[in-house]
Amino acid sequence: MGNQICAVNTDSLESISGNLCTAKANRMAYQIVTDFFTQMALDGHAYQVRAGTVATGLAADNVLTDTAANMCVDAAVGLTIIPCALRIGFRDVATATTLQAAMKAVGVVSSAGTAFVPLPLLQGGSAATATARVATDGGVTVTAELATTTRRLWEFEALQTQSATVLAVGALANISSMDYRPILPYIWVGPACVYVQVASTTAFTLHFGALDFIELPSTAVS
């Protein structure tokens, strides 16, 4: 390391100052280690795509349809994306007989749908390089699903009949607090697309969703 000096820092947030490389520790010399996801957010590499605002949810599709999605994130060549978390909550379920939600990934970017600018999870952070789309009723167009090319990352199904006043036991109560936080994350190297499909037969269920992801230059991870 040449003339670089390493020390333990207990009094400030800075980790590097000139030739001084400091490890962060508390006053008892126990080292403080930041988890990967928090560090990515601190470094300004974490973003969010969301569906629904205040009390107005986004309408689902009437059935899960190939090439149709409600939300997606696209990575062009040279960009690597890691989806970190997905949260979905339903409301105004009317008389939906089947509620379905799925998150999938494929190596082709989306081709249509309303653009959404990803929100930095570091307040005031730089704009994302990745692009995104959010559209009601499955209005985001993605490439066709194939068992040989499409990764299935997360899914939920409730086959019980729902109503606006009577929720089937174990259905909406679970999904409203369920999210995708993988032990083994999907690493997608552009060009690629991660998309979310939401559907309910016989009724267009309203939903709120948030997809958090990390983006990095592909040269930094390979």
MARPALO-606584 format. One line per field, with one value per atom (N, C-alpha, C): residue number from 1; residue in three letters; x negated, y, z negated. Coordinates in steps of 0.02 Angstrom, whole numbers, padded with zeros to 5 digits, always signed. Layout:
BEGIN
balo	(NUM;...) $
vexba	(ALA;...) $
X	(X;...) $
Y	(Y;...) $
Z	(Z;...) $
% end
This chain:
BEGIN
balo	(1;1;1;2;2;2;3;3;3;4;4;4;5;5;5;6;6;6;7;7;7;8;8;8;9;9;9;10;10;10;11;11;11;12;12;12;13;13;13;14;14;14;15;15;15;16;16;16;17;17;17;18;18;18;19;19;19;20;20;20;21;21;21;22;22;22;23;23;23;24;24;24;25;25;25;26;26;26;27;27;27;28;28;28;29;29;29;30;30;30;31;31;31;32;32;32;33;33;33;34;34;34;35;35;35;36;36;36;37;37;37;38;38;38;39;39;39;40;40;40;41;41;41;42;42;42;43;43;43;44;44;44;45;45;45;46;46;46;47;47;47;48;48;48;49;49;49;50;50;50;51;51;51;52;52;52;53;53;53;54;54;54;55;55;55;56;56;56;57;57;57;58;58;58;59;59;59;60;60;60;61;61;61;62;62;62;63;63;63;64;64;64;65;65;65;66;66;66;67;67;67;68;68;68;69;69;69;70;70;70;71;71;71;72;72;72;73;73;73;74;74;74;75;75;75;76;76;76;77;77;77;78;78;78;79;79;79;80;80;80;81;81;81;82;82;82;83;83;83;84;84;84;85;85;85;86;86;86;87;87;87;88;88;88;89;89;89;90;90;90;91;91;91;92;92;92;93;93;93;94;94;94;95;95;95;96;96;96;97;97;97;98;98;98;99;99;99;100;100;100;101;101;101;102;102;102;103;103;103;104;104;104;105;105;105;106;106;106;107;107;107;108;108;108;109;109;109;110;110;110;111;111;111;112;112;112;113;113;113;114;114;114;115;115;115;116;116;116;117;117;117;118;118;118;119;119;119;120;120;120;121;121;121;122;122;122;123;123;123;124;124;124;125;125;125;126;126;126;127;127;127;128;128;128;129;129;129;130;130;130;131;131;131;132;132;132;133;133;133;134;134;134;135;135;135;136;136;136;137;137;137;138;138;138;139;139;139;140;140;140;141;141;141;142;142;142;143;143;143;144;144;144;145;145;145;146;146;146;147;147;147;148;148;148;149;149;149;150;150;150;151;151;151;152;152;152;153;153;153;154;154;154;155;155;155;156;156;156;157;157;157;158;158;158;159;159;159;160;160;160;161;161;161;162;162;162;163;163;163;164;164;164;165;165;165;166;166;166;167;167;167;168;168;168;169;169;169;170;170;170;171;171;171;172;172;172;173;173;173;174;174;174;175;175;175;176;176;176;177;177;177;178;178;178;179;179;179;180;180;180;181;181;181;182;182;182;183;183;183;184;184;184;185;185;185;186;186;186;187;187;187;188;188;188;189;189;189;190;190;190;191;191;191;192;192;192;193;193;193;194;194;194;195;195;195;196;196;196;197;197;197;198;198;198;199;199;199;200;200;200;201;201;201;202;202;202;203;203;203;204;204;204;205;205;205;206;206;206;207;207;207;208;208;208;209;209;209;210;210;210;211;211;211;212;212;212;213;213;213;214;214;214;215;215;215;216;216;216;217;217;217;218;218;218;219;219;219;220;220;220;221;221;221;222;222;222) $
vexba	(MET;MET;MET;GLY;GLY;GLY;ASN;ASN;ASN;GLN;GLN;GLN;ILE;ILE;ILE;CYS;CYS;CYS;ALA;ALA;ALA;VAL;VAL;VAL;ASN;ASN;ASN;THR;THR;THR;ASP;ASP;ASP;SER;SER;SER;LEU;LEU;LEU;GLU;GLU;GLU;SER;SER;SER;ILE;ILE;ILE;SER;SER;SER;GLY;GLY;GLY;ASN;ASN;ASN;LEU;LEU;LEU;CYS;CYS;CYS;THR;THR;THR;ALA;ALA;ALA;LYS;LYS;LYS;ALA;ALA;ALA;ASN;ASN;ASN;ARG;ARG;ARG;MET;MET;MET;ALA;ALA;ALA;TYR;TYR;TYR;GLN;GLN;GLN;ILE;ILE;ILE;VAL;VAL;VAL;THR;THR;THR;ASP;ASP;ASP;PHE;PHE;PHE;PHE;PHE;PHE;THR;THR;THR;GLN;GLN;GLN;MET;MET;MET;ALA;ALA;ALA;LEU;LEU;LEU;ASP;ASP;ASP;GLY;GLY;GLY;HIS;HIS;HIS;ALA;ALA;ALA;TYR;TYR;TYR;GLN;GLN;GLN;VAL;VAL;VAL;ARG;ARG;ARG;ALA;ALA;ALA;GLY;GLY;GLY;THR;THR;THR;VAL;VAL;VAL;ALA;ALA;ALA;THR;THR;THR;GLY;GLY;GLY;LEU;LEU;LEU;ALA;ALA;ALA;ALA;ALA;ALA;ASP;ASP;ASP;ASN;ASN;ASN;VAL;VAL;VAL;LEU;LEU;LEU;THR;THR;THR;ASP;ASP;ASP;THR;THR;THR;ALA;ALA;ALA;ALA;ALA;ALA;ASN;ASN;ASN;MET;MET;MET;CYS;CYS;CYS;VAL;VAL;VAL;ASP;ASP;ASP;ALA;ALA;ALA;ALA;ALA;ALA;VAL;VAL;VAL;GLY;GLY;GLY;LEU;LEU;LEU;THR;THR;THR;ILE;ILE;ILE;ILE;ILE;ILE;PRO;PRO;PRO;CYS;CYS;CYS;ALA;ALA;ALA;LEU;LEU;LEU;ARG;ARG;ARG;ILE;ILE;ILE;GLY;GLY;GLY;PHE;PHE;PHE;ARG;ARG;ARG;ASP;ASP;ASP;VAL;VAL;VAL;ALA;ALA;ALA;THR;THR;THR;ALA;ALA;ALA;THR;THR;THR;THR;THR;THR;LEU;LEU;LEU;GLN;GLN;GLN;ALA;ALA;ALA;ALA;ALA;ALA;MET;MET;MET;LYS;LYS;LYS;ALA;ALA;ALA;VAL;VAL;VAL;GLY;GLY;GLY;VAL;VAL;VAL;VAL;VAL;VAL;SER;SER;SER;SER;SER;SER;ALA;ALA;ALA;GLY;GLY;GLY;THR;THR;THR;ALA;ALA;ALA;PHE;PHE;PHE;VAL;VAL;VAL;PRO;PRO;PRO;LEU;LEU;LEU;PRO;PRO;PRO;LEU;LEU;LEU;LEU;LEU;LEU;GLN;GLN;GLN;GLY;GLY;GLY;GLY;GLY;GLY;SER;SER;SER;ALA;ALA;ALA;ALA;ALA;ALA;THR;THR;THR;ALA;ALA;ALA;THR;THR;THR;ALA;ALA;ALA;ARG;ARG;ARG;VAL;VAL;VAL;ALA;ALA;ALA;THR;THR;THR;ASP;ASP;ASP;GLY;GLY;GLY;GLY;GLY;GLY;VAL;VAL;VAL;THR;THR;THR;VAL;VAL;VAL;THR;THR;THR;ALA;ALA;ALA;GLU;GLU;GLU;LEU;LEU;LEU;ALA;ALA;ALA;THR;THR;THR;THR;THR;THR;THR;THR;THR;ARG;ARG;ARG;ARG;ARG;ARG;LEU;LEU;LEU;TRP;TRP;TRP;GLU;GLU;GLU;PHE;PHE;PHE;GLU;GLU;GLU;ALA;ALA;ALA;LEU;LEU;LEU;GLN;GLN;GLN;THR;THR;THR;GLN;GLN;GLN;SER;SER;SER;ALA;ALA;ALA;THR;THR;THR;VAL;VAL;VAL;LEU;LEU;LEU;ALA;ALA;ALA;VAL;VAL;VAL;GLY;GLY;GLY;ALA;ALA;ALA;LEU;LEU;LEU;ALA;ALA;ALA;ASN;ASN;ASN;ILE;ILE;ILE;SER;SER;SER;SER;SER;SER;MET;MET;MET;ASP;ASP;ASP;TYR;TYR;TYR;ARG;ARG;ARG;PRO;PRO;PRO;ILE;ILE;ILE;LEU;LEU;LEU;PRO;PRO;PRO;TYR;TYR;TYR;ILE;ILE;ILE;TRP;TRP;TRP;VAL;VAL;VAL;GLY;GLY;GLY;PRO;PRO;PRO;ALA;ALA;ALA;CYS;CYS;CYS;VAL;VAL;VAL;TYR;TYR;TYR;VAL;VAL;VAL;GLN;GLN;GLN;VAL;VAL;VAL;ALA;ALA;ALA;SER;SER;SER;THR;THR;THR;THR;THR;THR;ALA;ALA;ALA;PHE;PHE;PHE;THR;THR;THR;LEU;LEU;LEU;HIS;HIS;HIS;PHE;PHE;PHE;GLY;GLY;GLY;ALA;ALA;ALA;LEU;LEU;LEU;ASP;ASP;ASP;PHE;PHE;PHE;ILE;ILE;ILE;GLU;GLU;GLU;LEU;LEU;LEU;PRO;PRO;PRO;SER;SER;SER;THR;THR;THR;ALA;ALA;ALA;VAL;VAL;VAL;SER;SER;SER) $
X	(-00041;+00000;-00043;-00108;-00152;-00155;-00146;-00150;-00082;-00031;+00035;+00037;+00069;+00074;+00145;+00153;+00219;+00230;+00289;+00305;+00378;+00398;+00467;+00498;+00555;+00589;+00649;+00652;+00710;+00747;+00723;+00752;+00785;+00775;+00805;+00828;+00869;+00896;+00848;+00799;+00755;+00713;+00703;+00664;+00595;+00587;+00522;+00507;+00448;+00426;+00352;+00336;+00267;+00240;+00184;+00155;+00178;+00229;+00254;+00315;+00311;+00366;+00392;+00454;+00479;+00535;+00533;+00588;+00633;+00698;+00745;+00757;+00753;+00762;+00793;+00824;+00850;+00795;+00811;+00761;+00730;+00763;+00736;+00697;+00685;+00645;+00681;+00747;+00784;+00795;+00775;+00779;+00851;+00868;+00934;+00932;+00975;+00976;+01044;+01045;+01107;+01127;+01190;+01211;+01211;+01208;+01200;+01256;+01319;+01375;+01376;+01362;+01358;+01302;+01244;+01188;+01204;+01240;+01259;+01305;+01349;+01393;+01352;+01304;+01262;+01220;+01200;+01159;+01200;+01266;+01309;+01323;+01322;+01334;+01402;+01445;+01509;+01567;+01618;+01674;+01740;+01795;+01861;+01907;+01946;+02002;+02065;+02117;+02177;+02240;+02293;+02358;+02411;+02455;+02507;+02485;+02532;+02518;+02572;+02553;+02599;+02650;+02714;+02765;+02786;+02752;+02770;+02722;+02746;+02705;+02703;+02658;+02652;+02695;+02734;+02778;+02737;+02754;+02722;+02749;+02716;+02742;+02797;+02839;+02893;+02870;+02810;+02780;+02706;+02663;+02592;+02585;+02558;+02554;+02482;+02462;+02394;+02379;+02321;+02295;+02325;+02372;+02404;+02384;+02364;+02343;+02369;+02367;+02387;+02328;+02269;+02211;+02149;+02097;+02034;+01976;+01916;+01853;+01810;+01780;+01739;+01666;+01621;+01549;+01522;+01489;+01458;+01390;+01358;+01292;+01244;+01203;+01155;+01180;+01243;+01272;+01294;+01280;+01301;+01349;+01404;+01458;+01469;+01481;+01498;+01564;+01619;+01683;+01677;+01694;+01682;+01746;+01800;+01862;+01922;+01977;+02040;+02095;+02136;+02192;+02256;+02309;+02373;+02429;+02475;+02535;+02596;+02650;+02711;+02765;+02810;+02869;+02925;+02987;+03045;+03047;+03052;+03046;+03110;+03165;+03228;+03245;+03253;+03268;+03216;+03153;+03101;+03100;+03099;+03098;+03027;+02981;+02911;+02866;+02826;+02777;+02709;+02672;+02607;+02557;+02496;+02441;+02377;+02335;+02272;+02219;+02156;+02100;+02054;+02035;+01996;+01939;+01891;+01835;+01817;+01798;+01781;+01728;+01692;+01635;+01651;+01711;+01732;+01768;+01752;+01785;+01857;+01899;+01969;+01974;+02034;+02042;+02098;+02140;+02195;+02220;+02254;+02280;+02260;+02295;+02282;+02216;+02173;+02107;+02114;+02071;+02068;+01995;+01980;+01911;+01896;+01850;+01834;+01814;+01838;+01824;+01761;+01713;+01653;+01673;+01648;+01660;+01612;+01562;+01522;+01553;+01587;+01622;+01573;+01591;+01547;+01493;+01494;+01443;+01448;+01400;+01398;+01452;+01470;+01521;+01498;+01546;+01531;+01511;+01469;+01454;+01507;+01533;+01587;+01650;+01691;+01756;+01811;+01872;+01927;+01992;+02042;+02110;+02160;+02215;+02272;+02335;+02381;+02443;+02499;+02559;+02617;+02638;+02675;+02705;+02656;+02596;+02547;+02522;+02517;+02499;+02425;+02383;+02311;+02298;+02267;+02254;+02183;+02179;+02114;+02109;+02050;+02041;+02077;+02092;+02130;+02093;+02131;+02102;+02087;+02027;+02007;+01974;+01988;+01957;+01882;+01856;+01784;+01747;+01784;+01750;+01774;+01834;+01865;+01855;+01826;+01819;+01882;+01906;+01964;+01937;+01943;+01912;+01958;+02022;+02069;+02140;+02184;+02253;+02300;+02363;+02416;+02481;+02520;+02587;+02634;+02694;+02748;+02809;+02826;+02879;+02948;+02951;+03016;+03051;+03117;+03156;+03149;+03134;+03127;+03188;+03201;+03250;+03224;+03258;+03235;+03242;+03285;+03296;+03275;+03267;+03248;+03185;+03129;+03067;+03058;+03040;+03028;+02970;+02978;+02927;+02860;+02807;+02740;+02721;+02765;+02750;+02721;+02764;+02739;+02701;+02720;+02684;+02611;+02596;+02527;+02490;+02521;+02485;+02472;+02515;+02504;+02440;+02416;+02355;+02298;+02312;+02262;+02218;+02155;+02112;+02057;+02024;+01970;+01904;+01869;+01803;+01760;+01727;+01697;+01634;+01627;+01563;+01513;+01537;+01496;+01525;+01497;+01527;+01513;+01556;+01546;+01500;+01448;+01402;+01413;+01439;+01453;+01407;+01374;+01326;+01359;+01361;+01397;+01370;+01414;+01484;+01528;+01571;+01615;+01673;+01724;+01784;+01810;+01826;+01863;+01932;+01984;+02051;+02098;+02152;+02201;+02269;+02303;+02370;+02419;+02476;+02529;+02595;+02636;+02699;+02750;+02813;+02868;+02926;+02949;+03003;+03068;+03110;+03177;+03178;+03122;+03120;+03050;+03045;+02980;+02960;+02929;+02908;+02859;+02866;+02818;+02761;+02701;+02644;+02593;+02552;+02495;+02432;+02380;+02320;+02257;+02203;+02138;+02084;+02043;+01988;+01922;+01881;+01816;+01761;+01712;+01658;+01593;+01539;+01471;+01446;+01414;+01383;+01308;+01270;+01197;+01171;+01116;+01086;+01063;+01077;+01058;+00983;+00943;+00871;+00850;+00894;+00878;+00892;+00929;+00950;+00926;+00892;+00871;+00801) $
Y	(-00060;+00000;+00063;+00056;+00114;+00152;+00218;+00260;+00271;+00236;+00246;+00220;+00259;+00242;+00220;+00163;+00139;+00150;+00173;+00187;+00171;+00172;+00161;+00229;+00244;+00308;+00299;+00339;+00335;+00400;+00454;+00520;+00553;+00528;+00560;+00508;+00532;+00487;+00472;+00516;+00508;+00444;+00411;+00349;+00358;+00409;+00420;+00494;+00512;+00582;+00583;+00605;+00605;+00535;+00522;+00456;+00416;+00444;+00410;+00369;+00304;+00258;+00233;+00250;+00234;+00182;+00136;+00090;+00119;+00114;+00142;+00095;+00120;+00080;+00122;+00088;+00127;+00136;+00167;+00185;+00124;+00065;+00004;-00036;-00005;-00034;-00091;-00097;-00146;-00115;-00150;-00122;-00117;-00062;-00050;-00068;-00115;-00139;-00122;-00084;-00066;-00121;-00142;-00194;-00166;-00212;-00194;-00147;-00163;-00124;-00053;-00046;+00021;+00061;+00029;+00064;+00087;+00045;+00066;+00127;+00130;+00188;+00250;+00241;+00297;+00323;+00278;+00297;+00324;+00324;+00351;+00304;+00239;+00190;+00156;+00178;+00144;+00189;+00157;+00195;+00157;+00193;+00163;+00181;+00132;+00143;+00128;+00170;+00160;+00166;+00134;+00137;+00157;+00203;+00227;+00287;+00333;+00395;+00409;+00426;+00442;+00386;+00399;+00347;+00318;+00338;+00315;+00261;+00199;+00144;+00138;+00097;+00083;+00022;+00026;-00029;-00088;-00148;-00208;-00227;-00275;-00305;-00353;-00376;-00422;-00494;-00508;-00574;-00565;-00607;-00603;-00619;-00573;-00579;-00576;-00621;-00621;-00555;-00528;-00465;-00403;-00411;-00354;-00349;-00289;-00279;-00211;-00201;-00137;-00093;-00123;-00086;-00121;-00083;-00115;-00067;-00096;-00059;-00088;-00045;-00067;-00047;-00091;-00077;-00084;-00031;-00034;-00069;-00079;-00109;-00067;-00101;-00066;-00053;-00070;-00058;-00124;-00132;-00191;-00170;-00207;-00190;-00249;-00233;-00283;-00264;-00298;-00284;-00306;-00261;-00274;-00287;-00254;-00262;-00243;-00279;-00264;-00267;-00216;-00214;-00200;-00238;-00228;-00231;-00183;-00183;-00174;-00212;-00207;-00169;-00135;-00105;-00105;-00093;-00092;-00155;-00212;-00275;-00296;-00260;-00275;-00349;-00386;-00458;-00498;-00484;-00520;-00593;-00639;-00709;-00737;-00706;-00727;-00665;-00658;-00604;-00634;-00602;-00628;-00571;-00585;-00538;-00577;-00552;-00587;-00537;-00552;-00512;-00558;-00537;-00578;-00536;-00570;-00535;-00568;-00527;-00553;-00508;-00535;-00499;-00454;-00425;-00377;-00320;-00259;-00202;-00196;-00160;-00149;-00107;-00107;-00072;-00021;-00018;+00030;+00039;+00096;+00110;+00180;+00205;+00272;+00274;+00320;+00326;+00348;+00322;+00342;+00354;+00411;+00427;+00396;+00348;+00317;+00369;+00358;+00404;+00383;+00428;+00410;+00396;+00341;+00328;+00367;+00398;+00449;+00516;+00547;+00610;+00661;+00687;+00734;+00701;+00635;+00599;+00609;+00584;+00592;+00550;+00570;+00535;+00465;+00420;+00351;+00348;+00300;+00285;+00239;+00194;+00149;+00189;+00162;+00193;+00147;+00174;+00135;+00155;+00112;+00125;+00103;+00139;+00120;+00136;+00087;+00099;+00055;+00082;+00046;-00010;-00058;-00111;-00150;-00162;-00199;-00162;-00095;-00054;-00049;-00085;-00087;-00149;-00140;-00195;-00222;-00286;-00319;-00378;-00406;-00462;-00525;-00569;-00630;-00674;-00705;-00749;-00818;-00842;-00910;-00944;-01008;-01046;-01049;-01039;-01044;-00978;-00922;-00857;-00811;-00823;-00778;-00803;-00762;-00780;-00761;-00805;-00791;-00776;-00714;-00693;-00695;-00684;-00680;-00688;-00718;-00724;-00729;-00712;-00718;-00734;-00780;-00795;-00805;-00777;-00790;-00812;-00876;-00904;-00895;-00873;-00864;-00802;-00804;-00747;-00690;-00630;-00572;-00526;-00484;-00431;-00368;-00312;-00249;-00247;-00289;-00287;-00351;-00406;-00470;-00496;-00497;-00521;-00594;-00635;-00705;-00713;-00760;-00769;-00787;-00753;-00770;-00741;-00702;-00676;-00606;-00555;-00486;-00468;-00497;-00481;-00499;-00551;-00572;-00529;-00519;-00484;-00411;-00381;-00311;-00300;-00353;-00347;-00390;-00421;-00465;-00426;-00441;-00409;-00457;-00437;-00476;-00449;-00490;-00472;-00535;-00544;-00608;-00624;-00687;-00712;-00718;-00743;-00748;-00700;-00640;-00590;-00605;-00579;-00583;-00525;-00540;-00489;-00484;-00428;-00424;-00374;-00398;-00358;-00338;-00273;-00248;-00272;-00278;-00256;-00306;-00280;-00324;-00284;-00320;-00288;-00330;-00298;-00330;-00299;-00340;-00312;-00346;-00309;-00332;-00335;-00392;-00401;-00407;-00374;-00378;-00387;-00435;-00449;-00475;-00466;-00495;-00509;-00571;-00589;-00560;-00541;-00513;-00443;-00416;-00347;-00319;-00255;-00223;-00197;-00240;-00223;-00164;-00118;-00064;-00086;-00063;-00083;-00026;-00032;+00013;-00031;-00007;-00047;-00004;-00034;-00001;-00053;-00039;-00083;-00045;-00071;-00040;-00079;-00043;-00077;-00038;-00073;-00044;-00047;+00007;+00006;+00021;-00014;-00007;-00012;+00022;+00010;-00063;-00095;-00166;-00177;-00127;-00133;-00138;-00117;-00118;-00185;-00229;-00293;-00353;-00342;-00400;-00387) $
Z	(+00000;+00000;+00000;+00010;+00014;-00052;-00049;-00109;-00141;-00119;-00148;-00219;-00263;-00334;-00348;-00382;-00400;-00475;-00492;-00562;-00575;-00638;-00657;-00673;-00642;-00650;-00695;-00749;-00795;-00800;-00768;-00780;-00720;-00660;-00602;-00552;-00503;-00453;-00396;-00385;-00328;-00334;-00278;-00278;-00248;-00204;-00172;-00173;-00194;-00194;-00176;-00115;-00093;-00092;-00127;-00130;-00191;-00226;-00285;-00267;-00273;-00259;-00327;-00343;-00410;-00408;-00454;-00465;-00518;-00510;-00558;-00616;-00677;-00737;-00792;-00841;-00898;-00950;-01007;-01057;-01091;-01084;-01113;-01061;-01003;-00949;-00913;-00920;-00881;-00812;-00760;-00693;-00670;-00637;-00609;-00536;-00516;-00447;-00417;-00363;-00329;-00281;-00283;-00236;-00164;-00116;-00046;-00022;-00039;-00014;-00041;-00106;-00136;-00104;-00093;-00063;+00008;+00046;+00113;+00111;+00062;+00055;+00035;-00012;-00032;+00026;+00070;+00128;+00186;+00178;+00231;+00288;+00276;+00329;+00322;+00276;+00263;+00285;+00316;+00344;+00333;+00345;+00336;+00394;+00416;+00462;+00424;+00430;+00390;+00432;+00408;+00440;+00389;+00408;+00362;+00323;+00310;+00273;+00223;+00161;+00106;+00100;+00116;+00109;+00176;+00229;+00296;+00319;+00320;+00342;+00418;+00442;+00514;+00530;+00584;+00602;+00629;+00606;+00630;+00699;+00730;+00791;+00770;+00818;+00799;+00797;+00823;+00818;+00834;+00805;+00823;+00897;+00935;+01007;+01030;+01073;+01098;+01133;+01122;+01149;+01116;+01069;+01037;+00963;+00941;+00872;+00848;+00783;+00754;+00735;+00729;+00706;+00732;+00749;+00769;+00759;+00757;+00758;+00813;+00854;+00910;+00900;+00918;+00917;+00987;+01011;+01076;+01071;+01127;+01128;+01085;+01045;+01003;+00932;+00918;+00851;+00820;+00756;+00718;+00664;+00658;+00610;+00563;+00499;+00448;+00417;+00431;+00396;+00324;+00278;+00207;+00168;+00185;+00147;+00190;+00180;+00213;+00160;+00157;+00110;+00148;+00135;+00168;+00117;+00121;+00079;+00123;+00112;+00150;+00112;+00148;+00118;+00169;+00146;+00191;+00234;+00200;+00236;+00271;+00261;+00295;+00287;+00342;+00337;+00376;+00364;+00399;+00377;+00424;+00407;+00403;+00436;+00432;+00433;+00382;+00379;+00396;+00440;+00460;+00466;+00447;+00456;+00468;+00511;+00526;+00547;+00530;+00554;+00593;+00653;+00698;+00728;+00758;+00789;+00855;+00903;+00969;+01000;+01048;+01077;+01135;+01136;+01188;+01154;+01172;+01140;+01163;+01125;+01143;+01205;+01236;+01300;+01300;+01248;+01246;+01175;+01163;+01096;+01073;+01023;+00998;+00959;+00978;+00945;+00873;+00830;+00760;+00742;+00713;+00695;+00626;+00621;+00557;+00504;+00443;+00388;+00350;+00341;+00302;+00229;+00201;+00130;+00086;+00116;+00083;+00101;+00051;+00065;+00095;+00154;+00187;+00228;+00233;+00270;+00345;+00382;+00454;+00487;+00548;+00586;+00605;+00612;+00631;+00705;+00720;+00790;+00819;+00778;+00799;+00814;+00858;+00873;+00847;+00840;+00812;+00845;+00837;+00861;+00809;+00803;+00760;+00798;+00805;+00842;+00815;+00817;+00792;+00840;+00815;+00855;+00899;+00874;+00913;+00974;+00968;+01025;+01041;+01004;+01019;+01062;+01119;+01165;+01156;+01140;+01131;+01178;+01184;+01231;+01205;+01250;+01233;+01183;+01139;+01088;+01118;+01104;+01124;+01065;+01057;+01002;+01009;+01069;+01081;+01072;+01068;+01065;+01010;+00983;+00934;+00863;+00820;+00749;+00711;+00669;+00626;+00556;+00534;+00472;+00412;+00422;+00366;+00392;+00353;+00374;+00314;+00326;+00275;+00311;+00282;+00307;+00250;+00255;+00207;+00248;+00242;+00283;+00252;+00189;+00157;+00185;+00184;+00206;+00155;+00180;+00138;+00149;+00101;+00111;+00078;+00091;+00063;-00013;-00040;-00113;-00148;-00110;-00140;-00106;-00142;-00113;-00132;-00084;-00097;-00145;-00192;-00244;-00211;-00233;-00210;-00143;-00112;-00046;-00050;-00050;-00049;-00112;-00168;-00229;-00224;-00186;-00177;-00126;-00069;-00016;-00033;-00074;-00091;-00130;-00162;-00201;-00171;-00115;-00084;-00037;-00036;+00012;+00035;+00088;+00118;+00091;+00051;+00026;+00032;+00088;+00105;+00064;+00047;+00020;+00077;+00133;+00193;+00245;+00252;+00296;+00370;+00411;+00483;+00504;+00540;+00565;+00640;+00664;+00735;+00768;+00819;+00857;+00922;+00935;+00993;+01059;+01109;+01107;+01069;+01027;+00988;+00959;+00937;+00909;+00852;+00796;+00742;+00741;+00741;+00746;+00696;+00679;+00630;+00664;+00656;+00683;+00625;+00631;+00580;+00616;+00592;+00626;+00577;+00595;+00555;+00603;+00606;+00651;+00627;+00675;+00666;+00637;+00617;+00591;+00596;+00607;+00611;+00542;+00503;+00436;+00438;+00392;+00385;+00339;+00353;+00312;+00307;+00256;+00246;+00248;+00280;+00284;+00281;+00259;+00258;+00271;+00321;+00339;+00328;+00282;+00267;+00303;+00330;+00365;+00359;+00371;+00372;+00443;+00465;+00531;+00525;+00566;+00566;+00638;+00654;+00719;+00723;+00779;+00786;+00777;+00794;+00786;+00713;+00667;+00595;+00564;+00599;+00569;+00608;+00664;+00704;+00731) $
% end
